[in-house]
Structure formats: structure tokens, C-alpha cells
Amino acid sequence: MIYDIAIIGAGPAGLAAAIYGQRAGLNTITFEANVHGGQIINTPEVENYPALGKVSGVEYAMGIYEQAVGFGATIEYKAVVDVDLEGEVKTLKCNDGSEYQAKTVIIATGVVRRKLEIPGEDRFLGAGVSYCATCDGLFFKDKTATVVGGGNTALEDAVYLAGICEKVYLIHRRDEFRGARHEVEKVLANPKIEILYDTIPLAIEGQGNVSTLKVKNVKTEEEKTLYTSAVFVAVGLVPQNDIFAGKVDMDSGYIAAGEDCTTNIPGVFVAGDTRTKSLRQLVTATSDGAIAATAAAHYLDN
């Protein structure tokens, strides 16, 4: 059987693509290596999705999954380990040895947040540890929060949180930031942000929720404890695109595509956090899914 659309990844982008593909009368199949929902299932509460109100990440994931399945979407819980994207019919090989063919492919493999790999990080995920300040910052209104990182995301997160929190620590392992100058200037000008240069996090601690962060100055070897209600990790993202290397144009590991979600390979599209873009949010992921599926439908029509 040759499917109209094969979607790799059942996060919000992939499931939105499945919904739009099915509604267009196309035969879709979606592959997911882990659990449907993607990174959103790690978010305790979603409250910034227009008109949705406040739900947990798991509730949102179940809702979009049930909607996709309700439209007839097929979801296979297998990892796609290799692809042949050339020609009019694409081939996907899975970890169980099975192969599938489709006329178009939508890559929606998402990203994983690069972790600190320190004690307490996994334990307090959703209880003070977060990888998205714009998603979870409001939960710490008028409290003290800490951002770890030195790039643009960390700088932007610190400024954003300073507008919500009483105080923000910004932890950076070097003696200068690698982010854009205007972002650095915003941080330096904000009196609510205290910068700790040459500093690395050692351990996140608390009882039920985060209450302290142990840090060390890499030059003086001095260790100290910061009292904080949240630790926002902004040390980078890791796109899950290894199997597409050399097969689709990329930019720093992300699939290269504009807002039309069209890659350099005919019949291959990309949606969600795994593509080159400036804002990676739930609403932009589902938007990408709709755009990619619509673009795939137009491709098939032509």
C-alpha cells in the first residue's frame, strides 16, 4: 500500500498534520517512536494556547490524538530509522524491519531540550525545573527564578522572567555572553537580573518543589547556594534529524524550510520545532502541521 502522506512524529505538529491530511480526504500514516504528544506531555499546564483555557500537557496531547484518530488517522508506534526521499514514492524503514511507502513525507520529529545532567534536574521536572520560560514563567510570579545559559534564548528568558518574577539569577559558565548585543544590553540594564559569570550549576534541591540551586564558580572554585523557586534551563535544543542528514537541506541540524514548510526535496515537508524558525511554541507547531499537510495536498493535486 502506498500512503498519500507519511508523517514522522506524533507531537502537536505531526498530529495536526494528520488531522488536516485526513480532512483533505488523504490517506495518512503517522509514526511515533515514543508516546504521542511530544514534549508537551512534560508541561504541567498549558494556558497560552488561544481559546483553550488551562489544561495539562497530557490532557492536550490526548485531545489532539483523539481528534486525529477520530478523523481516521493511522498511528504506528515505531521508530523510523532510515528514509529514501528521492523519486515520486518515498520509502520509510522502521526499527522492526518493516517498510512503508508514501507519495509525500512530513517530517515532524521535534527537538529535545539539552539537559544540564545534574542531580535534581529530572526529579523536579514540572515542579520548578522547566525548559520553556514563556510556557511556565507565570507559575512563578513574584518569586525568584534562575535561568541557566548564555545564548539568546537564555537572555530573552531572563528579561521575560524579570517582568514577572521578583528576582532573576542568570547563570553563565563563561565571562561573557554569546548572544546578540541588544539582548545582552537588555539584561545588563535590568536591575532585577543578577548575573553570575563563570558559574555552573551543581545540583537542584528542594522538598516537593525546587527551593535551592547549588552553583560553583569555575575560576575560584567557590560554591554557594541560591534560593530559587524555579530553574529554567536554556542551554540549547537538539533537533532529532540524524536520519535526514545528507538527504534534506539543514541549518545547524534543523530542517531548512520557510513558513510554507517546504523543503528542498519535492514531496517532502517539515513541521514544528524541527524546522528552522524563530519561535518554537505549541501554537506554531500546530500551525506548521496544518500548513505542511495543506502543502502536501497541493503537491499531490499537481
N, C-alpha and C positions, 0 to 999 in steps of 0.2 A: 504493500500500500504506500502511495506517495501522498504525504500531507500537503496542504496548502501552506501552512506556517508551522515551523518548529520553533519553539521558544525555549531558550536555555536560561532557567532561573525562574522560581515561583515566588519571588518577592513582590512588592506592590507594583513594580514596573512590569514584570512578567505576567502577573495575573490580570492587570489592566489590559495588557496586550491581548491576552486570551479572551477577555470579555469583548473587546472591540472586534477581534477577529471572528469570534462566533456570531456576534450580532451582524457582521457583514456577510454571513452565510458561508464562511470559510471553515475548512476542517483543520483544527489546530491540535497540536500536542505540545505539552509543556513538561520539561524535565527539571527535577529538583533533587540535588544531592543530599540535602538535609531535611529541613522541615519548611513547609510553605510559610510565607510571611517575611522571610529575610531578617534583616537587622531590627525591624520594627518590633519584633516579639520581645526584644530586650528593653523596650521603653515602658516604664510602669504606666504612664498616662500620656495619651495623645490628646492635645487640646488646641492645636493650631491648624487643624485641617478644616477648611471652610464648611460651616453648617453642620459639622459632625458632632459638635459638643465635646464632651470629655469621655474617652473610653481608654481602656488599657491597650497596649500594643498587641497583646494576644487576641483581644476581642476584635480589633481592627483586622488582624490577619485572618481570623476565622470568617469575618464578614465578607471580605473580598474573595476569599477562597470559595465560600458557599455561593457567592454570586457568579463566579466563573464557572463552577461546576453546574450551577443551575441553568446556564446558557449552553451546556453540553460540552464544556472543555474537558479534555482528557489530560490527566496529570500522571506522569510516571516518576516514581521516586528512585531515580537512577542518576549517577554522575556521568555527564558527557565527558569523555576522556580524549577524544580526537574528532576532528571535523575535516571534511573536504568541501570547501565552499565554492569551488570553481564549477562552471557549467550551469546548465538550466536546472539540474536537480542536485541538491546538496545532500551529503551523507554525514550522519552523526553516529559515532561509535560510543557505546556506553561501557561502564566498568564491568558489567556482567557478560560482555561479549556480544550483546545484541546490537543490531544496526538499524537505523531509521533513515528514511529519505523524505525530503520536503522540497517544495519549489522555492520557498523563501525561509530565511532564518532570522530570528530576532534574538540578539544577544542581550541578556538581562541578568548577568552573573553578579552584579553588585560589587561591593567592596567590603573589606573587613577593616576595622579600626586597628591601627598599630597600637600594641599594648605596652605598658610600662614594664610588665613582667616583674612586679614587686609583690611582696606579701600584702594581702588585704584587697588587692585590685579585683579579683574575681568574687571574693566574699561579699563585698559591698556594692557590687554592680546593681543599680536600681535602688540603692539605699545610701546614696551620696556620691557614688562613682558614676560618671557619665562621660560619654564621648560626643555629646552634642549640647552645647550651651544654649542655642536658640530653642532646642526642644525642651530642655529641663530646667533652664535658668530660673523661671518664675517660682519653682518649688522652693527656692532659697532666698526669696525676697527678704530684705532687711537682715540677712545673715552674712557670715563670712564665707567666701568661696575661694578656691585655689584653681588656677589654670597652670598646666604643665605643658611647655612647648615654647618655641621661639620663632615660628613661621607666621605667615599672615593669618592663618586660622586661629592660632593662639592669641595673637594680638587683637584680632577682631572679637574673639570670645571675651577677653579681659575687658575691653571697652564696653561691650554689650552687658556683661555682668555688673560692671560698675554702675550702670544705670538702674540696676535692680537691687544689688546687694549693699550691705553696709560697708564692706571692705573686700578687696580682692588681692590675693597674693598671685604674682606671676613668677613661676619658677622656670629658669632657663639655664641650661648646662654650660653655656658659653658666656663670654663677657660682652657680646654684642648680638643684636637680633639680626636674623637673616631675612626678615620680612620687608615689605615696601616701606620707604621712608615716611610717607604720610601716615601709615598705620603706626609706625614707631613713635612719631610725633604725638599722635593722639594718646598713646599710652603714657608717654612721658609727661604730658600736660594734665593728666587726670590725677587729682590728689587722692582718690580712693584706691588707686592701684599702687601696691608696694612690690617692687621688683627685687627678686633675689637672683643675681647673676652668679654664674659659676656654681650652680647648685643643682643637685639631682635628688629625686625622691627616693626614700629608702623603704618606707612601709606606711600603709594606711591602716589606721586603727580606730576602734570605737566599740560601742555596745549596741548592737542592733542597727545603728546608723553611724556614718562617719563622724568622728569628733576630732581626730588629730591626724597630722601627716608628719612623719619624721623625714628630715632632709639633711643633706651633707654638702658642705662647700668643698668642691673638688680641688681647690688650691690650698686652703688652710686645713682641710680635713675636719673642720669643726662640724659637729652635729647639733641639731636643735629640733624642737617640736613646735609645729604650727597648730594653733587651734582653728579648725575649719569645719564647716558643715558639709562641704562638697569638694570633690576633686574632679575637675574637668580635664580629661586627657586630650591633648591636641598635638600629638607627635607624628601625625601623618596617617594616610589611608593606604591600604594595599588593595588595588584592583585585582579581581580574580580572573585574569585574562591570559594565563600562561599558555593555554592550548591554542590561542589565536595568534601567538607570536609568529611573525613572518607570513601570516595569511591575510591579515587585515591591517590597514594603517593604524598606527598607535602614536600616542603622545605621552611620554612618561608612564607608560603602562596602561593608560586609558585608551579605549577605542576612539579613534578620531572621527567625530561627526558633529555637525551643527544642530540647530534646533529642529531640522527636518528629520533627524535621527537616521540619516542615510550614510552608509559607509562607502568606501571606495570600491567595494565589490558589489556588482549588480545582484539584487535579490537578498542582500544581507543588510540588516538594520540593527540599531543598538538603542537600548532604552535604560534609563535610570542612572544610578550613581557610577556605573562602569564606563560611561562615556565622558568625553571632555566637556566640562560645563563649570559654571561659576557657583551655582547654588545646588547643593545636594540635600533635598528635603523630601518628605513624603509626598507633598503636593506636586513637586516637579517630577518625581519618579512616575506617578500615575499618569501625569500629563504626557511624559515620554512614551509610556506604554500605549496610550491612545494614538499618539502621532505615528509611532513605529508601525502599529497594526494597520492604520489607515494607509500609510505609505506602502506597506506590503500589499494591501488590497489593490491599490492603484497600479502597482508594478504587475500584479497578476492580470489585471484588466487589459493592460497594454501588451 
